[in-house]
Amino acid sequence: MTTGRTIALGVLSFLIGGAALAFGAVETWAQAWLLFGALLAFGVLVWTDPWERLWRGRGRRVLIPAACVIVWGLLQSLPLPAAVVRTLSPKTARLHARVLPTSGGEALPAFLVAKAAETGVKIEDDAPVPRGPADPGSLAARSSLSVNPGATRRACLAWLAPLLLAFVAERLAQDRVTRYRLLWVVVSWTGVLGAIALLQRVMGNGKILWVRDAPPDSMPFGPFVNPNHYAAYVELGILVGFGLILAILGGSDGRLSRENVRSALVDRGWAVPRLIALGAFVVLGTCGLILSGARGGVVALAAGLVVLFPLGRLRAMIPALRPSSCSSGSPSASRAGSGGRSEPSRARSSCRASPIRPSPCGRTSGAGPGV
């Protein structure tokens, strides 16, 4: 992996959970540094990879919406001829004519006097109308499709940040090792957020992350101001954790057979530590999801599990797990634990590559070494 891709991976890995830790990214400063991180990761990736390579494949499907957001924001916030504004948005044209003077600040007093007369306010006939400041005002505010061009541009930038992050994730995930690491990042942040939710339930002080006063109309949970937002994030991470567990138990062929499950459960050097870590992250995330009280998150998790565990695969998993529960007492398991396996069994075990572990038999069935 090149240095640029390593930097982009680090930025993306931090923002996956760091954006949530910034009080659900609802703070203005949090949105600003989220956009900065997205631009940084995108810029590093574009700088190191050829543009032709970035444009090929699925990345185009993300760049096109990003370009559309930029064009749409410029079209709404830049000054346009009055005829164009009246054609595209008659309501906006009427609003401009009703609340904005056409000649800037100098015409503002006369404009206000005319509006006062329209509303029935009587003004002395000999009262002079002072001149306003020689300020042309904002041309975009008087002749754009948006009634608030600045807010429109900020909203477009807020939409641009997740699109850029999605593009960076898509490009990085083309490498199998990086894709595997990103999945672990999502599951790890899910465990962290679950632990934060549990700690706040036990020793919370009523503030977001113990330091930030909650807004008056919010229902904070974890770092989020809305428990539904928390549940939406966590349930995705829980499903990723279950997927990684199935991938490890399924072995190189992805089948939940007795041999694959038994081999994973006796592989104390690689599979077992990862299964324990994934189980802990899934349990923490599930506890946080339950404590959030978000029914939609629970329903979404159940729907995801139905998709992740089809009935046929679930039926195949039950007999595969049954012998593994008593494998410690079987002769074959004893031989496996003591190194006394037969040559065919040892060959099958050594050639069994998990979805990300390299195969010592020379097959490239894993996503990469040392992960």
C-alpha positions as CSV (number, residue, x, y, z in Angstrom):
1,M,0.0,0.0,0.0
2,T,1.3,3.4,-1.0
3,T,1.9,6.2,1.5
4,G,-1.1,8.2,0.2
5,R,-3.4,5.2,0.5
6,T,-2.1,4.6,4.1
7,I,-2.9,8.3,5.0
8,A,-6.3,8.1,3.4
9,L,-7.0,4.8,5.3
10,G,-6.0,6.4,8.6
11,V,-8.2,9.4,8.1
12,L,-11.2,7.4,7.0
13,S,-10.7,4.9,9.9
14,F,-10.7,7.8,12.4
15,L,-13.7,9.6,10.8
16,I,-15.9,6.5,10.8
17,G,-16.2,6.7,14.5
18,G,-14.7,10.1,15.3
19,A,-17.6,11.9,13.5
20,A,-20.0,10.1,15.8
21,L,-17.9,11.1,18.9
22,A,-18.3,14.8,18.0
23,F,-21.8,14.7,19.5
24,G,-23.3,13.1,16.5
25,A,-21.6,15.6,14.2
26,V,-24.4,18.1,14.8
27,E,-21.9,20.7,16.1
28,T,-20.9,23.3,13.5
29,W,-17.2,22.8,14.2
30,A,-17.7,19.0,13.9
31,Q,-19.2,19.3,10.5
32,A,-16.3,21.6,9.5
33,W,-13.6,19.2,10.5
34,L,-15.5,16.3,9.0
35,L,-15.5,18.0,5.7
36,F,-11.8,18.9,6.1
37,G,-11.0,15.2,6.8
38,A,-13.0,14.1,3.8
39,L,-11.2,16.6,1.6
40,L,-7.9,15.6,3.0
41,A,-8.5,11.9,2.3
42,F,-9.9,12.6,-1.1
43,G,-7.0,14.9,-2.0
44,V,-4.3,12.5,-0.9
45,L,-6.0,9.7,-2.9
46,V,-6.3,11.8,-6.0
47,W,-2.7,13.0,-5.7
48,T,-1.2,9.5,-5.4
49,D,-3.5,7.6,-7.8
50,P,-3.8,8.3,-11.6
51,W,-7.0,10.1,-12.4
52,E,-7.8,7.5,-15.1
53,R,-7.7,4.8,-12.4
54,L,-9.9,6.8,-10.1
55,W,-12.5,7.4,-12.8
56,R,-12.8,3.7,-13.7
57,G,-15.0,1.3,-12.0
58,R,-17.6,2.0,-9.3
59,G,-15.9,5.2,-8.2
60,R,-17.6,7.0,-11.1
61,R,-21.0,6.2,-9.5
62,V,-20.0,8.3,-6.5
63,L,-18.1,11.1,-8.3
64,I,-21.1,11.8,-10.6
65,P,-23.5,12.5,-7.6
66,A,-20.8,14.6,-6.0
67,A,-20.4,16.7,-9.2
68,C,-24.2,17.1,-9.4
69,V,-24.2,18.4,-5.8
70,I,-21.6,21.0,-6.6
71,V,-23.3,22.1,-9.8
72,W,-26.7,22.3,-8.1
73,G,-25.3,24.3,-5.2
74,L,-23.6,26.8,-7.7
75,L,-26.8,27.0,-9.8
76,Q,-28.9,28.0,-6.7
77,S,-26.4,30.3,-5.0
78,L,-24.8,32.3,-7.9
79,P,-26.4,35.4,-9.4
80,L,-28.7,34.8,-12.4
81,P,-30.6,37.1,-14.7
82,A,-34.0,38.1,-13.4
83,A,-35.7,36.5,-16.4
84,V,-34.1,33.1,-15.6
85,V,-35.1,33.4,-11.9
86,R,-38.7,34.2,-12.9
87,T,-38.8,31.2,-15.2
88,L,-37.2,28.7,-12.9
89,S,-38.7,29.9,-9.6
90,P,-41.5,32.4,-9.8
91,K,-42.1,32.2,-6.1
92,T,-38.4,33.2,-5.4
93,A,-38.7,36.1,-7.9
94,R,-41.8,37.4,-6.1
95,L,-40.1,37.1,-2.8
96,H,-37.1,39.1,-4.0
97,A,-39.4,41.9,-5.3
98,R,-41.3,42.0,-2.1
99,V,-38.5,42.1,0.5
100,L,-35.3,43.4,-1.3
101,P,-34.6,46.8,-2.9
102,T,-33.3,46.6,-6.4
103,S,-30.6,49.3,-6.1
104,G,-28.8,48.2,-2.9
105,G,-28.4,50.2,0.3
106,E,-29.0,53.7,-1.2
107,A,-32.6,52.7,-2.2
108,L,-33.3,51.0,1.1
109,P,-35.0,54.0,2.9
110,A,-37.3,54.8,0.0
111,F,-38.1,51.1,-0.3
112,L,-39.1,50.8,3.3
113,V,-41.2,54.0,3.1
114,A,-43.1,52.5,0.1
115,K,-43.7,49.3,1.9
116,A,-44.9,51.2,5.0
117,A,-47.4,53.1,2.8
118,E,-48.6,49.8,1.3
119,T,-49.4,48.5,4.8
120,G,-51.4,51.6,5.8
121,V,-48.7,53.5,7.7
122,K,-49.1,57.2,7.3
123,I,-45.9,59.3,6.8
124,E,-45.8,63.1,6.8
125,D,-45.7,64.5,3.2
126,D,-42.9,66.9,4.0
127,A,-40.7,64.4,5.8
128,P,-37.5,63.9,3.8
129,V,-36.4,60.4,3.0
130,P,-32.8,60.0,3.9
131,R,-30.4,58.3,1.6
132,G,-29.1,54.9,2.5
133,P,-25.5,53.8,2.7
134,A,-23.7,53.5,-0.6
135,D,-23.6,49.7,-0.4
136,P,-24.5,47.7,-3.4
137,G,-25.5,44.8,-1.2
138,S,-25.3,41.1,-2.2
139,L,-26.0,40.6,-5.8
140,A,-26.5,36.8,-5.2
141,A,-29.1,37.6,-2.5
142,R,-31.1,39.7,-5.0
143,S,-30.8,37.5,-8.1
144,S,-30.2,33.9,-7.1
145,L,-32.6,30.9,-6.9
146,S,-31.8,30.6,-3.2
147,V,-33.2,33.0,-0.7
148,N,-30.1,32.3,1.5
149,P,-27.2,31.5,-0.8
150,G,-24.7,31.1,2.1
151,A,-26.9,28.5,3.8
152,T,-27.3,26.7,0.4
153,R,-23.6,26.5,-0.1
154,R,-23.1,25.2,3.5
155,A,-25.7,22.5,2.9
156,C,-24.1,21.4,-0.3
157,L,-20.7,21.1,1.5
158,A,-22.4,19.0,4.2
159,W,-23.8,16.7,1.5
160,L,-20.4,16.6,-0.2
161,A,-18.5,15.3,2.8
162,P,-20.2,11.8,3.0
163,L,-20.0,11.5,-0.8
164,L,-16.2,12.1,-0.7
165,L,-15.8,9.6,2.1
166,A,-17.9,7.0,0.2
167,F,-15.6,7.5,-2.8
168,V,-12.4,7.1,-0.6
169,A,-13.9,4.0,1.0
170,E,-14.8,2.5,-2.4
171,R,-11.3,3.0,-3.8
172,L,-9.6,1.7,-0.7
173,A,-11.9,-1.3,-0.4
174,Q,-10.8,-2.6,-3.8
175,D,-7.8,-4.1,-2.0
176,R,-8.9,-7.2,0.0
177,V,-6.7,-6.5,2.9
178,T,-7.8,-2.9,3.2
179,R,-11.4,-4.0,2.9
180,Y,-11.0,-6.4,5.7
181,R,-9.3,-3.8,7.9
182,L,-12.2,-1.3,7.2
183,L,-14.7,-3.9,8.3
184,W,-12.8,-4.3,11.5
185,V,-12.7,-0.6,12.0
186,V,-16.5,-0.4,11.8
187,V,-16.9,-3.3,14.3
188,S,-14.4,-1.8,16.6
189,W,-16.1,1.6,16.7
190,T,-19.4,-0.2,17.3
191,G,-17.9,-1.8,20.4
192,V,-16.5,1.6,21.5
193,L,-19.9,3.3,21.2
194,G,-21.5,0.4,23.0
195,A,-19.1,0.7,25.9
196,I,-19.7,4.5,26.0
197,A,-23.5,3.9,26.2
198,L,-23.1,1.4,29.0
199,L,-20.8,3.7,31.0
200,Q,-23.1,6.6,30.5
201,R,-26.1,4.6,31.7
202,V,-24.1,3.5,34.8
203,M,-22.2,6.7,35.7
204,G,-23.6,9.4,33.4
205,N,-24.0,13.0,34.6
206,G,-26.7,14.1,32.1
207,K,-24.3,15.6,29.7
208,I,-23.2,14.3,26.3
209,L,-19.9,12.5,26.8
210,W,-19.8,13.9,30.3
211,V,-18.7,17.4,29.0
212,R,-21.4,18.8,26.7
213,D,-24.7,20.1,27.9
214,A,-27.5,18.5,26.0
215,P,-29.7,20.7,23.8
216,P,-33.1,21.4,25.4
217,D,-35.2,19.5,22.8
218,S,-32.8,16.5,22.5
219,M,-32.8,12.9,23.9
220,P,-29.0,12.3,24.1
221,F,-27.7,8.8,24.1
222,G,-24.0,8.0,23.8
223,P,-22.4,10.7,21.7
224,F,-25.6,11.3,19.7
225,V,-28.4,13.8,20.5
226,N,-31.0,11.3,19.3
227,P,-31.1,7.6,20.3
228,N,-32.4,6.7,16.8
229,H,-29.2,8.0,15.2
230,Y,-27.2,5.9,17.7
231,A,-29.2,2.8,16.8
232,A,-28.8,3.3,13.1
233,Y,-25.0,3.4,13.4
234,V,-24.7,0.6,15.9
235,E,-27.0,-1.9,14.1
236,L,-24.9,-1.7,11.0
237,G,-21.7,-2.4,12.9
238,I,-23.4,-5.4,14.6
239,L,-24.3,-6.9,11.3
240,V,-20.7,-6.4,10.1
241,G,-19.5,-8.2,13.2
242,F,-21.8,-11.2,12.5
243,G,-20.6,-11.2,8.9
244,L,-16.9,-11.4,10.0
245,I,-17.7,-14.2,12.5
246,L,-19.4,-16.2,9.7
247,A,-16.5,-15.6,7.4
248,I,-14.0,-16.9,10.0
249,L,-16.2,-20.0,10.8
250,G,-16.8,-20.6,7.1
251,G,-13.2,-21.0,6.2
252,S,-11.8,-20.5,2.7
253,D,-14.8,-22.0,0.9
254,G,-17.4,-20.0,3.0
255,R,-19.3,-23.2,4.0
256,L,-20.4,-23.6,7.6
257,S,-19.4,-27.2,7.6
258,R,-18.3,-29.2,10.7
259,E,-14.7,-29.3,9.5
260,N,-14.5,-25.6,9.0
261,V,-16.2,-24.7,12.3
262,R,-14.0,-27.2,14.2
263,S,-10.9,-26.0,12.6
264,A,-11.7,-22.4,13.5
265,L,-12.5,-23.2,17.1
266,V,-9.2,-25.1,17.7
267,D,-7.1,-22.5,15.9
268,R,-6.0,-20.7,19.0
269,G,-3.3,-18.7,17.3
270,W,-5.5,-16.9,14.7
271,A,-9.2,-17.6,14.6
272,V,-10.1,-17.9,18.3
273,P,-8.7,-14.5,19.4
274,R,-10.5,-12.8,16.5
275,L,-13.8,-14.6,17.3
276,I,-13.5,-13.5,21.0
277,A,-12.8,-9.9,20.0
278,L,-15.7,-9.9,17.5
279,G,-18.0,-11.4,20.0
280,A,-17.1,-8.7,22.6
281,F,-17.7,-5.9,20.1
282,V,-21.1,-7.4,19.0
283,V,-22.2,-7.9,22.6
284,L,-21.3,-4.3,23.5
285,G,-23.0,-2.9,20.4
286,T,-26.1,-5.0,21.1
287,C,-26.3,-3.8,24.7
288,G,-26.1,-0.2,23.5
289,L,-28.8,-0.9,20.9
290,I,-31.1,-2.3,23.5
291,L,-30.5,0.5,26.0
292,S,-31.2,3.1,23.3
293,G,-34.9,2.0,23.2
294,A,-35.0,2.6,19.5
295,R,-37.5,0.1,18.1
296,G,-36.5,1.0,14.5
297,G,-32.9,-0.1,15.2
298,V,-34.0,-3.4,16.6
299,V,-36.3,-4.0,13.6
300,A,-33.5,-3.1,11.2
301,L,-31.1,-5.5,13.0
302,A,-33.6,-8.3,12.8
303,A,-34.2,-7.7,9.1
304,G,-30.4,-7.6,8.5
305,L,-30.0,-10.9,10.4
306,V,-32.7,-12.5,8.3
307,V,-30.7,-11.5,5.2
308,L,-27.4,-12.5,6.7
309,F,-28.7,-15.8,8.0
310,P,-30.8,-17.4,5.3
311,L,-32.9,-20.3,6.5
312,G,-30.9,-22.8,4.5
313,R,-27.6,-21.5,5.8
314,L,-28.9,-21.5,9.3
315,R,-30.0,-25.1,9.0
316,A,-26.6,-26.0,7.8
317,M,-25.0,-24.1,10.7
318,I,-26.9,-25.9,13.5
319,P,-25.4,-29.4,12.8
320,A,-22.0,-27.9,12.2
321,L,-22.0,-26.2,15.6
322,R,-23.4,-29.3,17.5
323,P,-20.3,-31.5,17.3
324,S,-18.0,-28.5,17.9
325,S,-19.5,-28.0,21.3
326,C,-18.2,-31.5,22.4
327,S,-15.1,-31.6,20.3
328,S,-12.9,-31.3,23.3
329,G,-13.9,-34.9,24.3
330,S,-13.6,-36.5,20.9
331,P,-10.5,-38.4,19.8
332,S,-10.1,-36.3,16.7
333,A,-10.3,-33.1,18.8
334,S,-7.8,-34.5,21.3
335,R,-5.4,-35.3,18.5
336,A,-5.9,-31.9,17.0
337,G,-5.2,-30.1,20.3
338,S,-2.1,-32.2,21.0
339,G,-0.7,-32.1,17.5
340,G,-1.4,-35.8,16.8
341,R,-3.5,-35.3,13.7
342,S,-3.2,-37.6,10.7
343,E,-1.5,-36.3,7.6
344,P,-4.7,-35.7,5.6
345,S,-6.2,-33.8,8.5
346,R,-3.1,-31.8,9.0
347,A,-3.0,-30.9,5.3
348,R,-6.6,-29.8,5.3
349,S,-6.0,-27.7,8.4
350,S,-2.8,-26.1,7.0
351,C,-4.4,-25.4,3.7
352,R,-7.6,-24.0,5.3
353,A,-7.3,-20.2,4.7
354,S,-9.7,-17.9,6.4
355,P,-11.1,-15.0,4.3
356,I,-8.0,-12.9,5.2
357,R,-5.3,-15.3,6.2
358,P,-2.8,-16.5,3.6
359,S,-2.6,-20.1,2.7
360,P,0.7,-21.9,3.4
361,C,0.0,-24.3,0.5
362,G,0.6,-21.6,-2.1
363,R,-3.0,-20.7,-2.9
364,T,-4.0,-17.1,-2.7
365,S,-7.3,-17.7,-1.0
366,G,-6.8,-15.0,1.6
367,A,-6.9,-11.3,1.4
368,G,-3.4,-10.7,2.6
369,P,-0.8,-11.7,5.1
370,G,-0.4,-10.5,8.7
371,V,-3.9,-9.3,9.2
